[in-house]
Amino acid sequence: MRPNPKQQKCGIRLATFEDIPALQRLDSVCGLNAWTPDIYKGLILNDSCEVTVWFNGVTVVGFCAVRTVKPELELLKIGVDPERQGEGIGTDLLNDALNAATHLGCRECFLEVRWSNERAISFYIKEGFEMVGIRRRYYRNPLEDARVMRKRIGGTT
């Protein structure tokens, strides 16, 4: 259970509609594929999805969007303001999502990452993910393959 964000100066909480402009700003500054406000609204409302934000006061500095399709968790997107990268915020967001998914009975987490995104790939490897496949021509603007990565969670080996 997450602490009450009103009692904290920083931490992780569920995203709200009011966070959508900050999520779109992070999409832009992190170089992520931009999602429309309607996409974020749909994720926030969807019972099988969760969008969390890492906040510092009133400022959202990172976020994580996941979808649960038991027994799997799909990491849809994670981003941290470049000025705050390297502080463990991405790890905190990822671990929060993985822990929540484990309690829901998920046993694996999958994600796609741009083939050329070496920084993200290094992050995921450091967090225990392994490459398990390729999705050809998965990304647009620019057109690029995706690496499919997986991490076993919930005490499975």
C-alpha atoms as a printed R data frame, in Angstrom:
    type eleno elety resid chain resno      x       y       z
1   ATOM     1    CA   MET     A     1  0.000   0.000   0.000
2   ATOM     2    CA   ARG     A     2  1.374   3.373  -0.970
3   ATOM     3    CA   PRO     A     3  1.615   6.146   1.641
4   ATOM     4    CA   ASN     A     4 -0.776   9.081   1.382
5   ATOM     5    CA   PRO     A     5  0.944  11.522  -1.028
6   ATOM     6    CA   LYS     A     6 -0.580  14.500   0.789
7   ATOM     7    CA   GLN     A     7  1.584  13.572   3.766
8   ATOM     8    CA   GLN     A     8  4.781  13.302   1.725
9   ATOM     9    CA   LYS     A     9  7.068  15.777   0.001
10  ATOM    10    CA   CYS     A    10  8.248  13.224  -2.532
11  ATOM    11    CA   GLY     A    11  7.522   9.660  -3.532
12  ATOM    12    CA   ILE     A    12  5.353   7.525  -5.790
13  ATOM    13    CA   ARG     A    13  1.601   7.858  -6.239
14  ATOM    14    CA   LEU     A    14 -1.045   6.952  -8.801
15  ATOM    15    CA   ALA     A    15 -1.325   9.397 -11.681
16  ATOM    16    CA   THR     A    16 -4.407  11.578 -12.044
17  ATOM    17    CA   PHE     A    17 -5.860  13.466 -14.985
18  ATOM    18    CA   GLU     A    18 -4.152  16.585 -13.614
19  ATOM    19    CA   ASP     A    19 -0.776  14.884 -14.207
20  ATOM    20    CA   ILE     A    20 -1.332  14.395 -17.947
21  ATOM    21    CA   PRO     A    21  0.440  17.631 -19.037
22  ATOM    22    CA   ALA     A    22  3.456  16.613 -16.923
23  ATOM    23    CA   LEU     A    23  3.422  13.120 -18.454
24  ATOM    24    CA   GLN     A    24  3.401  14.620 -21.942
25  ATOM    25    CA   ARG     A    25  6.257  16.964 -20.979
26  ATOM    26    CA   LEU     A    26  8.257  13.963 -19.793
27  ATOM    27    CA   ASP     A    27  7.487  12.148 -23.059
28  ATOM    28    CA   SER     A    28  9.044  15.095 -24.871
29  ATOM    29    CA   VAL     A    29 12.136  15.701 -22.720
30  ATOM    30    CA   CYS     A    30 12.865  11.967 -22.474
31  ATOM    31    CA   GLY     A    31 12.566  11.436 -26.240
32  ATOM    32    CA   LEU     A    32  9.711   8.955 -25.821
33  ATOM    33    CA   ASN     A    33  6.939   8.360 -28.333
34  ATOM    34    CA   ALA     A    34  4.334  10.983 -27.492
35  ATOM    35    CA   TRP     A    35  1.005   9.766 -26.189
36  ATOM    36    CA   THR     A    36 -2.123  11.877 -26.500
37  ATOM    37    CA   PRO     A    37 -4.092  13.033 -23.457
38  ATOM    38    CA   ASP     A    38 -6.785  10.512 -24.416
39  ATOM    39    CA   ILE     A    39 -4.286   7.642 -24.280
40  ATOM    40    CA   TYR     A    40 -3.204   8.676 -20.788
41  ATOM    41    CA   LYS     A    41 -6.836   9.129 -19.689
42  ATOM    42    CA   GLY     A    42 -7.652   5.650 -20.970
43  ATOM    43    CA   LEU     A    43 -4.747   4.112 -19.076
44  ATOM    44    CA   ILE     A    44 -5.647   5.921 -15.858
45  ATOM    45    CA   LEU     A    45 -9.239   4.667 -16.110
46  ATOM    46    CA   ASN     A    46 -8.377   1.105 -17.194
47  ATOM    47    CA   ASP     A    47 -8.503  -1.420 -14.344
48  ATOM    48    CA   SER     A    48 -5.816  -3.573 -15.973
49  ATOM    49    CA   CYS     A    49 -3.410  -0.614 -16.277
50  ATOM    50    CA   GLU     A    50 -1.604   1.542 -13.778
51  ATOM    51    CA   VAL     A    51  0.209   4.820 -14.273
52  ATOM    52    CA   THR     A    52  2.334   5.967 -11.358
53  ATOM    53    CA   VAL     A    53  4.328   9.148 -10.945
54  ATOM    54    CA   TRP     A    54  7.383   9.977  -8.893
55  ATOM    55    CA   PHE     A    55  6.756  13.421  -7.471
56  ATOM    56    CA   ASN     A    56  8.820  16.016  -5.650
57  ATOM    57    CA   GLY     A    57  6.438  18.503  -4.087
58  ATOM    58    CA   VAL     A    58  4.051  19.421  -6.872
59  ATOM    59    CA   THR     A    59  6.493  18.496  -9.654
60  ATOM    60    CA   VAL     A    60  6.247  15.162 -11.477
61  ATOM    61    CA   VAL     A    61  9.792  14.075 -12.346
62  ATOM    62    CA   GLY     A    62  9.162  10.507 -13.489
63  ATOM    63    CA   PHE     A    63  6.423   8.060 -14.394
64  ATOM    64    CA   CYS     A    64  5.734   4.434 -15.174
65  ATOM    65    CA   ALA     A    65  2.846   2.946 -17.162
66  ATOM    66    CA   VAL     A    66  2.091  -0.770 -17.024
67  ATOM    67    CA   ARG     A    67 -0.634  -3.195 -18.086
68  ATOM    68    CA   THR     A    68 -1.460  -6.458 -16.332
69  ATOM    69    CA   VAL     A    69 -2.447  -9.476 -18.406
70  ATOM    70    CA   LYS     A    70 -2.040 -12.239 -15.832
71  ATOM    71    CA   PRO     A    71  0.313 -13.906 -15.394
72  ATOM    72    CA   GLU     A    72  2.266 -11.183 -17.187
73  ATOM    73    CA   LEU     A    73  2.988  -7.525 -16.632
74  ATOM    74    CA   GLU     A    74  3.761  -5.353 -19.638
75  ATOM    75    CA   LEU     A    75  5.901  -2.285 -19.044
76  ATOM    76    CA   LEU     A    76  4.369   0.177 -21.489
77  ATOM    77    CA   LYS     A    77  6.540   3.184 -20.762
78  ATOM    78    CA   ILE     A    78  8.855   4.580 -18.117
79  ATOM    79    CA   GLY     A    79 10.518   7.975 -18.115
80  ATOM    80    CA   VAL     A    80 12.487  10.207 -15.779
81  ATOM    81    CA   ASP     A    81 13.349  13.852 -16.346
82  ATOM    82    CA   PRO     A    82 16.901  13.850 -17.775
83  ATOM    83    CA   GLU     A    83 17.991  16.295 -15.057
84  ATOM    84    CA   ARG     A    84 17.002  13.699 -12.427
85  ATOM    85    CA   GLN     A    85 18.244  10.527 -14.143
86  ATOM    86    CA   GLY     A    86 20.805   8.537 -12.203
87  ATOM    87    CA   GLU     A    87 19.137   9.235  -8.834
88  ATOM    88    CA   GLY     A    88 17.311   5.895  -8.599
89  ATOM    89    CA   ILE     A    89 13.905   7.302  -9.560
90  ATOM    90    CA   GLY     A    90 13.492   4.926 -12.506
91  ATOM    91    CA   THR     A    91 14.482   1.981 -10.323
92  ATOM    92    CA   ASP     A    92 11.978   3.065  -7.656
93  ATOM    93    CA   LEU     A    93  9.176   3.344 -10.219
94  ATOM    94    CA   LEU     A    94 10.029  -0.001 -11.807
95  ATOM    95    CA   ASN     A    95 10.282  -1.806  -8.467
96  ATOM    96    CA   ASP     A    96  6.973  -0.314  -7.339
97  ATOM    97    CA   ALA     A    97  5.280  -1.655 -10.480
98  ATOM    98    CA   LEU     A    98  6.941  -5.074 -10.177
99  ATOM    99    CA   ASN     A    99  5.994  -5.402  -6.505
100 ATOM   100    CA   ALA     A   100  2.372  -4.458  -7.193
101 ATOM   101    CA   ALA     A   101  2.243  -6.937 -10.091
102 ATOM   102    CA   THR     A   102  3.682  -9.713  -7.936
103 ATOM   103    CA   HIS     A   103  0.879  -9.196  -5.406
104 ATOM   104    CA   LEU     A   104 -1.597  -9.540  -8.285
105 ATOM   105    CA   GLY     A   105 -0.089 -12.893  -9.272
106 ATOM   106    CA   CYS     A   106  2.103 -11.811 -12.179
107 ATOM   107    CA   ARG     A   107  5.187 -13.950 -12.772
108 ATOM   108    CA   GLU     A   108  6.910 -12.169 -15.658
109 ATOM   109    CA   CYS     A   109  7.355  -8.637 -16.914
110 ATOM   110    CA   PHE     A   110  7.845  -7.912 -20.605
111 ATOM   111    CA   LEU     A   111  8.791  -4.730 -22.417
112 ATOM   112    CA   GLU     A   112  9.856  -3.445 -25.813
113 ATOM   113    CA   VAL     A   113 12.717  -0.993 -26.199
114 ATOM   114    CA   ARG     A   114 14.169   0.696 -29.269
115 ATOM   115    CA   TRP     A   115 17.084  -1.292 -30.651
116 ATOM   116    CA   SER     A   116 19.304   1.808 -30.512
117 ATOM   117    CA   ASN     A   117 18.376   2.914 -26.981
118 ATOM   118    CA   GLU     A   118 21.521   1.653 -25.298
119 ATOM   119    CA   ARG     A   119 20.984   3.676 -22.117
120 ATOM   120    CA   ALA     A   120 17.552   2.130 -21.538
121 ATOM   121    CA   ILE     A   121 18.811  -1.341 -22.456
122 ATOM   122    CA   SER     A   122 21.651  -0.998 -19.929
123 ATOM   123    CA   PHE     A   123 19.130   0.108 -17.291
124 ATOM   124    CA   TYR     A   124 16.878  -2.884 -17.952
125 ATOM   125    CA   ILE     A   125 19.799  -5.343 -17.896
126 ATOM   126    CA   LYS     A   126 20.953  -3.828 -14.587
127 ATOM   127    CA   GLU     A   127 17.416  -4.369 -13.283
128 ATOM   128    CA   GLY     A   128 17.491  -8.065 -14.240
129 ATOM   129    CA   PHE     A   129 15.823  -8.092 -17.668
130 ATOM   130    CA   GLU     A   130 17.091 -10.281 -20.498
131 ATOM   131    CA   MET     A   131 16.549 -10.034 -24.234
132 ATOM   132    CA   VAL     A   132 14.113 -12.676 -25.465
133 ATOM   133    CA   GLY     A   133 13.113 -11.511 -28.933
134 ATOM   134    CA   ILE     A   134 12.857  -8.884 -31.648
135 ATOM   135    CA   ARG     A   135  9.848  -7.048 -33.053
136 ATOM   136    CA   ARG     A   136 10.768  -5.976 -36.566
137 ATOM   137    CA   ARG     A   137  9.841  -2.443 -37.635
138 ATOM   138    CA   TYR     A   138  7.997  -1.931 -34.340
139 ATOM   139    CA   TYR     A   139  8.741   1.768 -33.848
140 ATOM   140    CA   ARG     A   140  7.869   4.643 -36.168
141 ATOM   141    CA   ASN     A   141  9.528   8.046 -36.496
142 ATOM   142    CA   PRO     A   142 12.131   6.764 -37.056
143 ATOM   143    CA   LEU     A   143 11.331   3.238 -38.178
144 ATOM   144    CA   GLU     A   144 13.249   0.846 -35.943
145 ATOM   145    CA   ASP     A   145 13.186  -2.668 -34.516
146 ATOM   146    CA   ALA     A   146 12.379  -3.290 -30.857
147 ATOM   147    CA   ARG     A   147 14.167  -5.583 -28.470
148 ATOM   148    CA   VAL     A   148 11.737  -7.629 -26.400
149 ATOM   149    CA   MET     A   149 13.003  -8.048 -22.854
150 ATOM   150    CA   ARG     A   150 11.711 -10.123 -19.948
151 ATOM   151    CA   LYS     A   151 12.207 -10.350 -16.215
152 ATOM   152    CA   ARG     A   152 10.836 -13.142 -14.074
153 ATOM   153    CA   ILE     A   153  9.185 -11.770 -10.933
154 ATOM   154    CA   GLY     A   154  7.351 -13.038  -7.897
155 ATOM   155    CA   GLY     A   155  9.944 -15.507  -6.689
156 ATOM   156    CA   THR     A   156 10.055 -17.535  -9.907
157 ATOM   157    CA   THR     A   157 13.357 -18.653 -11.375
